Amino acid sequence: MQLKEKLKTQIEPMRENVRSLIKNHGDKVISEVTIRQAFGGVRGVKCLVCDTSNLDPMEGIRFRGYTIPEVSEKLPKASGGKQPLPEGIFYLLMVGELPTENDVKEITAEWQKRSKLSDYLITILESMPIEMHPMTQFSMGILAMQKESIFAKKYREGISKYELWDPMFEDGMNLLAKLPALAAYIYRKKYKNNEQIKPDTALDWGGNFAHMMGVENPEYKELMRLYLVLHCDHESGNVSAHTTHLVGSALSDAYYSLSAGIDGLAGPLHGLANQEVLRWIMSVKEKLGGGVPSKEQLTKFLWDTLNSGQVIPGYGHAVLRATDPRYMAQREFALKYLPDDETFQVVSMLYEVTPDILKKHGKAKNPWPNVDAHSGCLQVYYGVTEYDFYTVLFGVSRAIGVLSQLIWSRALGLSIERPKSVSTDWLLDQVK
Ligand code: CMX
């Protein structure tokens, strides 16, 4: 395929850049580590390399140099649609160039060809208890497919380390092809009496995902495309990306690596926050007997949450210090398609009151909303009310970014990760 051919031509020049950087400037210091950082989640330490995206604290994410408004404008759209196609962002992340309509069509066709879930996987999914969290089922489904790994097979047969990117690319493509079908299967099984819906081959990847979930509203298909683009990549230091890279650095294949990354995404401080936001809003509404709460009522609930030692989900960020542009892109969508929706009104009101409360509370370095503060209300509007499924949607999108990063990690032969740990006694000695 065209994408793979283009990728192949980029690998050797990039390897040369890396070789030259290490040979000529390998000892140049780019970061220092303080004791606070060693205990504090290595925040801000520059020790990873990521070429697919870059996160600026004030501006937010750029995918291969392009902001969210830029990718929204420049990436190909579905016929008659206005939102960027996720196939296009995958192309952009992989090779750093904007795809043509044909490039995107080729990826859609390729993913369709590879999308069928094997019978053994269905048997495994069927055996999972209905009450099992969708993220657990999703991660286990990905892991179960490991027996299909071309990377693992080639490694066993004996492959040169310079060729490892090729089977990693194939595994990545196979996984991305199957993830919407896997996620939709879990959704229909858990919430829709296991009435499964066959794929529609006339649709693109995101549109078909919406269709298989059972939501046929064309607006929701557009939302799905936007959603899958917005959540895809956020540099390599976030938990899901870093975990995927870390596991892959041991030459574990894409199935092991992605499954582990998805497990990280399932944490409430990371991707699960999108579920928690909706859960929080619904519990507020329930306590008040329904309807839209007043600002005073919301303020009280926010303080109650903080005073009971819990976080306000959807607010704050480890890197961002301004409103997340992914939040703004979703807000624009809501203002256009569902301005009068009740849950959106609560989300908007939270945007008005929460930052000031977090500033008064005085702990969070970033009082502004992140991507997860907004995504749930859009889902509810289109009938996807089962909020413990929301992080699976995030996971399908995040796979685009972390798998692109993983393919490049193998192309550049990045080393197995092994930072040095020190003991608390050693640190106490250092400051004596
Ligand atoms: N509500 C209450 N307290 C918060 C807070 C929030 N939304 N965000 C940060 N804080 C607190 C921290 O818990 C920390 O408290 P302690 O000093 O008692 O440990 C303090 O403020 C300083 O934290 P920080 O440096 O501002 O934030 P971190 O980099 O440590 O953590 C994050 C970042 C996202 C985990 C945190 O802001 C948070 O817990 N937010 C709520 C959960 C959330 O929305 N996560 C999704 C992030 C996006 C994503 O990955 O999907």
Boltz pocket constraint, residues with backbone or C-beta under 6 A from the ligand:
constraints:
  - pocket:
      binder: B
      contacts: [[A, 43], [A, 238], [A, 268], [A, 269], [A, 270], [A, 271], [A, 272], [A, 273], [A, 306], [A, 310], [A, 311], [A, 312], [A, 313], [A, 314], [A, 315], [A, 316], [A, 317], [A, 318], [A, 319], [A, 363], [A, 364], [A, 365], [A, 366], [A, 370], [A, 371], [A, 372]]
      max_distance: 6.0
